[in-house]
């Protein structure tokens, strides 16, 4: 049907129905004021549960997560979550306790071994060697752990050596060995101490030497840990120790003679020959030299920490401002021997015998 066939009244009806909610102009054409829209009512505050006060006597107790709620660090598909906090590991403390326990047990065993060793339960073994040499022989002895005692025989050209091995009840005395090599062409006896087995855990092996030599002999003695003492022997000497004292008494030293130790005292009480060079040194320890009053020598002495004492005329001692001292001087005429006395920590004593 054509719109022209619809009455005018019916044509306005759809428009009015479409704009039914809109205000229409009054009949006189005046616009009526729009009604003020009512403000939405403010949301009513939800009653809050009062926070319970925490009593200082009862700290809050964590009751866990709500049922069905995962912890904050729980993994969720498609969501990156940080790693959960790690609990502190007790492994370092366990390792530390094991180490301390091992050291305690090991220290107790070592102390126990030491007690047994000093109460007569230590094992020992003695061997002896004798060599007949020519006049004025040379003895070369290289020890590792143990002392060396040398004394002069009344006469003869025999070198007698007695070696005593020491160990605890758990030691194998065959793990250490002394070898003897005589050489008649050079008139020399050489003794070396060697370790056959160095893997033993509780080994405390050492070798002590008691040697008898002719009254005149050349001595070259060395030990890493132990003392060396020589009595009544005349000749050139070279004595050295890493940890141990050195002592020479009686007899007359000749040529280039040196007594040297790293830790220990050096003591010489004897005579020197003219024209020789004599050195007595230690790093930690005192140096004590006693010579006949008629000795002829030039002396140079120094100590870093300690004093210098002498009663030889002609020897001038100079004490430093802070610590240490030095001494120099000529005693007697010529030809002179040269004496060097040296210590890093300790005193030096040069006296007439």
HUTAKA-V415781 format. One record per residue. N is the residue number from 1. RES is the residue in three letters. SS is DSSP state (@ for helix, = for strand, . for the rest). D_CENTER is the distance of its C-alpha to the mean C-alpha in whole Angstrom. Layout:
# HUTAKA-V415781
((N:RES:SS:D_CENTER) (N:RES:SS:D_CENTER))
This chain:
# HUTAKA-V415781
((1:UNK:.:117) (2:UNK:.:117) (3:UNK:@:116) (4:UNK:@:119) (5:UNK:@:120) (6:UNK:.:118) (7:UNK:.:119) (8:UNK:@:117) (9:UNK:@:117) (10:UNK:@:115) (11:UNK:@:113) (12:UNK:@:111) (13:UNK:@:110) (14:UNK:@:107) (15:UNK:@:106) (16:UNK:@:106) (17:UNK:@:104) (18:UNK:@:102) (19:UNK:.:101) (20:UNK:.:102) (21:UNK:.:99) (22:UNK:.:100) (23:UNK:.:102) (24:UNK:.:106) (25:UNK:.:108) (26:UNK:.:110) (27:UNK:.:114) (28:UNK:.:114) (29:UNK:.:112) (30:UNK:.:109) (31:UNK:.:106) (32:UNK:.:105) (33:UNK:.:101) (34:UNK:.:98) (35:UNK:.:97) (36:UNK:.:94) (37:UNK:.:91) (38:UNK:.:90) (39:UNK:.:86) (40:UNK:.:84) (41:UNK:.:83) (42:UNK:.:80) (43:UNK:.:78) (44:UNK:.:78) (45:UNK:.:74) (46:UNK:.:73) (47:UNK:.:72) (48:UNK:.:68) (49:UNK:.:67) (50:UNK:.:65) (51:UNK:.:62) (52:UNK:.:61) (53:UNK:.:59) (54:UNK:.:56) (55:UNK:.:55) (56:UNK:.:52) (57:UNK:.:52) (58:UNK:.:52) (59:UNK:.:50) (60:UNK:.:52) (61:UNK:.:51) (62:UNK:.:50) (63:UNK:.:53) (64:UNK:.:52) (65:UNK:.:54) (66:UNK:.:58) (67:UNK:.:59) (68:UNK:.:59) (69:UNK:.:57) (70:UNK:.:53) (71:UNK:.:50) (72:UNK:.:50) (73:UNK:.:47) (74:UNK:.:49) (75:UNK:.:50) (76:UNK:=:54) (77:UNK:.:55) (78:UNK:.:56) (79:UNK:=:54) (80:UNK:.:50) (81:UNK:.:48) (82:UNK:.:44) (83:UNK:.:42) (84:UNK:.:42) (85:UNK:.:39) (86:UNK:.:36) (87:UNK:.:35) (88:UNK:.:32) (89:UNK:.:30) (90:UNK:.:28) (91:UNK:@:26) (92:UNK:@:23) (93:UNK:@:23) (94:UNK:@:24) (95:UNK:@:21) (96:UNK:@:19) (97:UNK:@:21) (98:UNK:@:21) (99:UNK:@:17) (100:UNK:@:18) (101:UNK:@:20) (102:UNK:@:19) (103:UNK:@:16) (104:UNK:@:19) (105:UNK:@:21) (106:UNK:@:18) (107:UNK:@:17) (108:UNK:@:21) (109:UNK:@:22) (110:UNK:@:19) (111:UNK:@:21) (112:UNK:@:24) (113:UNK:@:23) (114:UNK:@:22) (115:UNK:@:26) (116:UNK:@:28) (117:UNK:@:26) (118:UNK:@:27) (119:UNK:@:31) (120:UNK:@:32) (121:UNK:@:32) (122:UNK:.:29) (123:UNK:=:31) (124:UNK:=:32) (125:UNK:=:34) (126:UNK:=:35) (127:UNK:=:37) (128:UNK:=:39) (129:UNK:=:40) (130:UNK:=:43) (131:UNK:=:44) (132:UNK:=:47) (133:UNK:.:47) (134:UNK:.:49) (135:UNK:.:49) (136:UNK:.:45) (137:UNK:.:43) (138:UNK:=:39) (139:UNK:=:37) (140:UNK:=:33) (141:UNK:=:31) (142:UNK:=:27) (143:UNK:=:25) (144:UNK:=:22) (145:UNK:=:21) (146:UNK:.:24) (147:UNK:.:26) (148:UNK:=:29) (149:UNK:=:32) (150:UNK:=:35) (151:UNK:=:39) (152:UNK:=:42) (153:UNK:.:45) (154:UNK:.:48) (155:UNK:.:50) (156:UNK:.:50) (157:UNK:.:48) (158:UNK:=:46) (159:UNK:=:42) (160:UNK:=:41) (161:UNK:=:37) (162:UNK:=:36) (163:UNK:=:33) (164:UNK:=:32) (165:UNK:=:29) (166:UNK:=:27) (167:UNK:=:26) (168:UNK:.:26) (169:UNK:.:29) (170:UNK:.:27) (171:UNK:.:26) (172:UNK:.:28) (173:UNK:@:29) (174:UNK:@:30) (175:UNK:@:27) (176:UNK:=:27) (177:UNK:=:30) (178:UNK:=:31) (179:UNK:=:34) (180:UNK:=:36) (181:UNK:=:38) (182:UNK:=:41) (183:UNK:=:43) (184:UNK:.:46) (185:UNK:.:47) (186:UNK:.:44) (187:UNK:.:44) (188:UNK:=:40) (189:UNK:=:39) (190:UNK:=:35) (191:UNK:=:33) (192:UNK:=:30) (193:UNK:=:27) (194:UNK:=:26) (195:UNK:=:24) (196:UNK:.:27) (197:UNK:.:25) (198:UNK:.:21) (199:UNK:.:21) (200:UNK:.:22) (201:UNK:.:19) (202:UNK:.:20) (203:UNK:.:21) (204:UNK:.:20) (205:UNK:.:23) (206:UNK:=:24) (207:UNK:=:27) (208:UNK:=:28) (209:UNK:=:31) (210:UNK:=:34) (211:UNK:=:36) (212:UNK:=:40) (213:UNK:=:41) (214:UNK:.:44) (215:UNK:.:45) (216:UNK:=:44) (217:UNK:.:41) (218:UNK:=:39) (219:UNK:=:35) (220:UNK:=:32) (221:UNK:=:29) (222:UNK:=:26) (223:UNK:=:23) (224:UNK:=:19) (225:UNK:=:19) (226:UNK:.:22) (227:UNK:.:25) (228:UNK:=:28) (229:UNK:=:31) (230:UNK:=:34) (231:UNK:=:38) (232:UNK:.:41) (233:UNK:.:40) (234:UNK:=:42) (235:UNK:=:41) (236:UNK:.:38) (237:UNK:=:35) (238:UNK:=:31) (239:UNK:=:29) (240:UNK:=:25) (241:UNK:=:22) (242:UNK:=:18) (243:UNK:=:17) (244:UNK:.:21) (245:UNK:.:24) (246:UNK:=:27) (247:UNK:=:31) (248:UNK:=:34) (249:UNK:=:37) (250:UNK:=:41) (251:UNK:=:42) (252:UNK:=:42) (253:UNK:=:40) (254:UNK:.:41) (255:UNK:.:40) (256:UNK:=:37) (257:UNK:=:35) (258:UNK:=:31) (259:UNK:=:29) (260:UNK:=:25) (261:UNK:=:22) (262:UNK:=:18) (263:UNK:=:18) (264:UNK:.:21) (265:UNK:.:25) (266:UNK:=:27) (267:UNK:=:31) (268:UNK:=:34) (269:UNK:=:38) (270:UNK:=:40) (271:UNK:=:42) (272:UNK:=:42) (273:UNK:.:44) (274:UNK:.:46) (275:UNK:.:45) (276:UNK:.:41) (277:UNK:=:38) (278:UNK:=:35) (279:UNK:=:32) (280:UNK:=:30) (281:UNK:=:26) (282:UNK:=:23) (283:UNK:=:20) (284:UNK:=:19) (285:UNK:.:22) (286:UNK:.:26) (287:UNK:=:29) (288:UNK:=:32) (289:UNK:=:35) (290:UNK:=:38) (291:UNK:=:41) (292:UNK:.:45) (293:UNK:.:47) (294:UNK:.:49) (295:UNK:.:46) (296:UNK:.:46) (297:UNK:=:43) (298:UNK:=:42) (299:UNK:=:38) (300:UNK:=:36) (301:UNK:=:33) (302:UNK:=:30) (303:UNK:=:27) (304:UNK:=:25) (305:UNK:=:25) (306:UNK:.:27) (307:UNK:.:31) (308:UNK:=:33) (309:UNK:=:36) (310:UNK:=:39) (311:UNK:.:43) (312:UNK:.:44) (313:UNK:.:46) (314:UNK:.:46) (315:UNK:=:42) (316:UNK:=:42) (317:UNK:=:38) (318:UNK:=:37) (319:UNK:=:35) (320:UNK:.:33) (321:UNK:.:34) (322:UNK:.:31) (323:UNK:.:29) (324:UNK:.:29) (325:UNK:=:32) (326:UNK:=:34) (327:UNK:=:36) (328:UNK:=:39) (329:UNK:=:42) (330:UNK:=:45) (331:UNK:=:46) (332:UNK:.:49) (333:UNK:.:51) (334:UNK:.:50) (335:UNK:.:49) (336:UNK:.:46) (337:UNK:=:43) (338:UNK:=:39) (339:UNK:=:37) (340:UNK:=:33) (341:UNK:=:31) (342:UNK:=:28) (343:UNK:=:25) (344:UNK:=:22) (345:UNK:=:22) (346:UNK:.:25) (347:UNK:.:28) (348:UNK:=:31) (349:UNK:=:34) (350:UNK:=:37) (351:UNK:=:40) (352:UNK:=:43) (353:UNK:.:43))
